[in-house]
């Protein structure tokens, strides 16, 4: 997809002028409707199937950045997408639909160009079947290693803390044939509970300064919020009971709080010692400026690892 259009150049020049950053991704088509002060961002087929933290897929991250930094010319952002071929695997598209639905619910300035397909009324989430991998299983300095070291150092600050919390989404039941989205092994890097607060940490090692950390953390946060609201459920069967009894990855502790309705607030944390230069406290304030987030008691913040 070619983006060397007049609108792309306008956006790139203005972003560079205001932020000194001009790395606007070329994986989208941009259309600036100047009179309406509306920006249309169209995802390509490749973007629909890419990892959601990659530039060409992280539409939430780039929509937020452009809406925030170019607020004098952009008041609304419309998300559009190229239709996938009829023979294409739709699990990637389902994940995109879920993300887009939540994004447009969260921000009044975010609009879908096309009707958003309906999300199934009954979805289920998987759960751990064993413990998370230990520090010695990871290469020193890798994100897996940092996860383990972070939990080791800071778990005493929380009532419960662990890592690799599964968030795979399925139809009706968890099985190979019932995936709703890709990523049956998708997992939140680090999570913790303190009093009535649930913390979700999306970790990036130094140098992995991608803007898509915002999109990834938003997806996990929305899944967790849907679990706590029972829109996404757990399949309470013998395997689930075994996981709870053995408290794999402290899932038993989470499940107890979840069933008792003890968790009142979700704190979503961008955890990194270095980050994309467009991410700063003012951008986080803008991200949190949402009636839905306030109603759902969701707050986004950033924190350094500091091992």
C-alpha positions in Angstrom: 0.0 0.0 0.0 1.5 3.4 -1.0 1.1 6.3 1.4 3.1 9.0 -0.3 0.0 11.0 -0.8 -0.5 14.7 -0.1 -2.3 13.8 3.1 0.4 11.5 4.3 3.0 14.3 3.7 0.8 16.9 5.5 0.4 14.6 8.6 4.1 13.7 8.6 5.3 17.3 8.3 2.9 18.5 11.0 3.9 15.6 13.4 7.5 16.4 12.9 6.9 20.1 13.4 5.1 19.5 16.7 7.0 16.6 18.1 10.3 16.3 16.0 9.1 12.8 15.2 8.2 11.9 11.7 8.0 8.0 11.7 4.3 7.9 10.7 3.8 4.3 9.5 3.2 3.6 5.9 1.0 0.5 6.5 -2.2 2.6 6.3 -4.0 4.8 3.9 -4.6 8.3 5.3 -7.3 10.6 4.1 -7.6 14.0 5.8 -11.1 15.5 5.5 -10.0 19.1 6.3 -13.5 20.7 6.5 -14.8 18.1 8.9 -11.4 17.9 10.7 -11.7 14.2 10.4 -8.9 11.7 9.6 -9.7 8.4 7.9 -7.2 5.7 8.6 -7.6 2.5 6.5 -5.9 -0.7 7.5 -4.6 -3.0 4.8 -5.1 -6.8 4.7 -1.6 -7.1 6.0 -2.3 -4.8 8.9 -5.5 -6.8 9.8 -3.4 -10.0 10.1 -0.3 -8.5 11.8 0.7 -8.6 15.4 -1.4 -6.0 17.2 1.8 -4.3 18.6 3.2 -3.8 15.1 2.9 -0.4 13.5 0.7 -1.5 10.6 -1.8 -3.1 13.0 -1.7 -0.8 16.1 -4.4 1.5 14.8 -5.4 2.6 18.3 -1.9 3.8 19.1 -1.6 5.9 16.0 -5.1 7.2 16.1 -4.5 8.4 19.7 -1.2 10.0 18.8 -2.5 11.8 15.7 -5.7 13.0 17.5 -3.6 14.2 20.5 -0.7 15.9 18.8 -2.6 17.3 15.7 -5.7 18.4 17.6 -5.9 21.7 15.7 -6.7 19.8 12.4 -8.1 16.5 13.7 -11.1 16.3 16.0 -12.3 12.8 14.9 -10.6 9.7 13.6 -12.5 7.2 11.5 -11.2 3.7 11.2 -11.7 1.8 7.9 -10.3 -1.5 6.6 -9.7 -3.3 3.4 -12.0 -6.4 3.1 -10.3 -9.7 3.6 -10.5 -12.3 0.9 -13.5 -14.7 1.4 -11.1 -17.7 1.8 -9.0 -16.0 4.5 -8.8 -17.2 8.1 -11.0 -14.8 10.0 -9.4 -15.1 13.5 -7.2 -12.1 12.9 -10.3 -10.2 11.7 -12.2 -11.2 14.8 -9.5 -9.8 17.0 -9.6 -6.6 15.0 -13.4 -6.4 15.4 -13.1 -6.8 19.1 -10.4 -4.1 19.4 -12.3 -1.7 17.1 -15.6 -2.2 19.0 -13.9 -1.4 22.3 -12.0 1.5 20.9 -15.1 3.3 19.5 -16.9 2.6 22.8 -14.1 4.2 24.7 -13.6 7.4 22.7 -16.4 9.6 21.3 -13.9 10.9 18.7 -13.2 7.4 17.4 -15.6 6.2 14.6 -15.9 3.1 12.5 -16.3 3.7 8.8 -18.3 0.5 8.3 -20.8 -1.3 10.6 -18.8 -3.3 13.2 -19.7 -7.0 13.0 -21.5 -8.3 16.1 -19.3 -9.9 18.8 -20.7 -13.2 20.0 -22.7 -13.0 23.3 -20.9 -16.0 24.8 -17.1 -16.1 24.8 -14.8 -17.9 27.1 -11.2 -17.4 28.2 -8.6 -20.0 28.9 -6.6 -20.4 32.1 -3.2 -21.8 33.1 -2.7 -25.6 33.2 0.6 -25.3 35.1 3.1 -22.8 36.5 4.8 -20.1 34.6 8.3 -20.7 33.3 11.1 -19.8 35.9 13.9 -17.3 35.6 16.5 -19.9 34.6 14.5 -20.9 31.6 15.0 -17.5 30.0 18.0 -15.8 28.4 19.4 -13.1 30.7 18.0 -9.7 29.7 15.1 -11.1 27.7 11.6 -10.0 28.4 10.8 -13.3 29.9 13.8 -13.0 32.2 12.8 -9.5 33.2 9.2 -10.6 33.9 10.5 -13.2 36.4 13.0 -10.8 38.0 10.3 -8.1 38.3 7.9 -10.5 40.1 10.6 -11.8 42.4 11.6 -8.2 43.4 8.1 -6.6 43.7 5.7 -9.3 44.7 6.0 -8.3 48.4 4.3 -5.0 47.4 1.1 -6.7 46.4 -1.4 -9.2 47.9 -0.9 -11.4 44.9 1.5 -11.2 41.9 2.5 -13.5 39.1 3.1 -13.5 35.3 1.9 -15.0 32.1 -1.9 -14.7 32.7 -3.7 -16.4 29.8 -6.2 -14.3 27.8 -7.0 -16.6 24.8 -10.6 -16.1 23.7 -12.8 -18.9 22.4 -16.4 -19.7 21.4 -18.5 -21.6 24.0 -15.6 -23.7 25.2 -11.8 -23.8 25.0 -10.6 -26.2 22.3 -8.4 -26.3 19.2 -11.6 -25.9 17.1 -13.3 -23.0 18.9 -10.8 -20.1 18.7 -12.5 -16.8 18.4 -9.2 -14.9 17.9 -5.7 -16.0 17.2 -3.4 -16.5 20.1 -4.6 -19.3 22.3 -1.3 -18.8 24.2 -1.8 -15.0 24.5 -1.0 -13.9 28.0 -0.6 -10.7 30.1 3.0 -10.3 31.0 2.6 -9.5 34.7 -0.4 -9.0 36.9 -1.1 -8.3 40.5 -3.9 -7.7 43.0 -3.7 -5.3 46.0 -6.8 -4.6 48.0 -9.6 -4.0 45.4 -7.1 -3.1 42.6 -6.0 -5.3 39.7 -2.8 -4.4 38.0 -2.0 -5.4 34.4 1.6 -4.8 33.3 2.7 -4.8 29.6 6.4 -5.2 29.7 9.0 -4.1 27.0 12.7 -4.5 27.5 15.0 -1.6 26.9 15.2 -0.7 23.2 11.9 -2.3 22.4 10.3 1.2 22.2 7.3 0.5 20.1 4.2 2.7 20.1 2.0 -0.5 19.7 2.5 -1.2 23.4 -0.6 1.0 23.8 -2.7 -1.2 21.5 -1.5 -4.4 23.2 -2.2 -3.2 26.7 -5.6 -1.9 25.6 -6.6 -5.3 24.2 -5.6 -7.1 27.4 -7.3 -4.6 29.6 -10.5 -4.9 27.7 -10.5 -8.6 27.9 -9.9 -8.5 31.6 -12.7 -5.9 32.0 -15.0 -8.2 30.1 -14.0 -11.1 32.3 -14.7 -9.2 35.4 -18.1 -8.1 33.9 -18.8 -11.8 33.0 -19.2 -10.9 29.3 -16.3 -13.3 28.8 -16.6 -16.3 31.1 -14.5 -19.2 32.3 -15.4 -22.8 31.6 -15.8 -24.2 35.1 -14.9 -27.8 34.5 -12.6 -30.4 36.1 -9.5 -28.8 34.5 -10.5 -25.4 35.8 -11.1 -26.8 39.3 -7.7 -28.5 39.2 -6.0 -25.2 38.3 -7.8 -23.4 41.1 -7.0 -26.1 43.6 -3.3 -26.0 42.6 -3.3 -22.2 42.3 -1.3 -22.4 39.1 0.2 -18.9 38.5 -2.0 -17.7 41.4 -5.1 -18.2 39.2 -7.0 -19.6 42.2 -6.4 -16.2 44.0 -7.6 -14.3 41.0 -10.6 -16.5 40.5 -11.7 -16.0 44.1 -11.5 -12.3 43.8 -13.3 -12.5 40.4 -16.2 -14.6 41.7 -16.6 -12.5 44.8 -16.6 -9.3 42.9 -13.7 -7.9 45.0 -11.9 -6.3 42.1 -13.1 -2.7 41.7 -10.4 -1.0 39.7 -8.1 -1.9 36.8 -4.7 -0.3 36.6 -3.1 -0.8 33.2 0.6 -0.1 33.3 3.1 0.4 30.4 6.2 -1.1 32.1 9.5 -0.2 30.5 12.7 1.7 31.2 12.7 3.2 27.7 9.7 4.0 25.6 8.6 5.5 22.3 9.3 9.3 22.3 5.6 10.1 21.6 4.5 8.4 24.9 4.6 10.8 27.8 2.4 11.8 30.8 0.3 14.2 28.8 -0.5 11.5 26.3 -1.5 9.2 29.1 -3.8 11.9 30.5 -5.4 12.1 27.0 -5.8 8.3 26.9 -7.5 8.4 30.3 -9.9 11.1 29.2 -12.9 8.8 28.6 -16.3 8.4 30.2 -16.1 4.7 29.6 -12.8 4.3 31.4 -14.0 6.3 34.3 -17.2 4.3 34.5 -15.3 1.0 34.3 -12.6 2.3 36.7 -9.8 1.7 34.3 -6.7 3.9 34.5 -3.6 3.8 32.2 -0.2 4.7 33.5 3.5 4.1 32.9 6.2 2.8 35.2 9.9 2.0 34.9 11.1 -1.5 35.6 13.9 -0.5 38.0 15.3 -4.0 38.7 
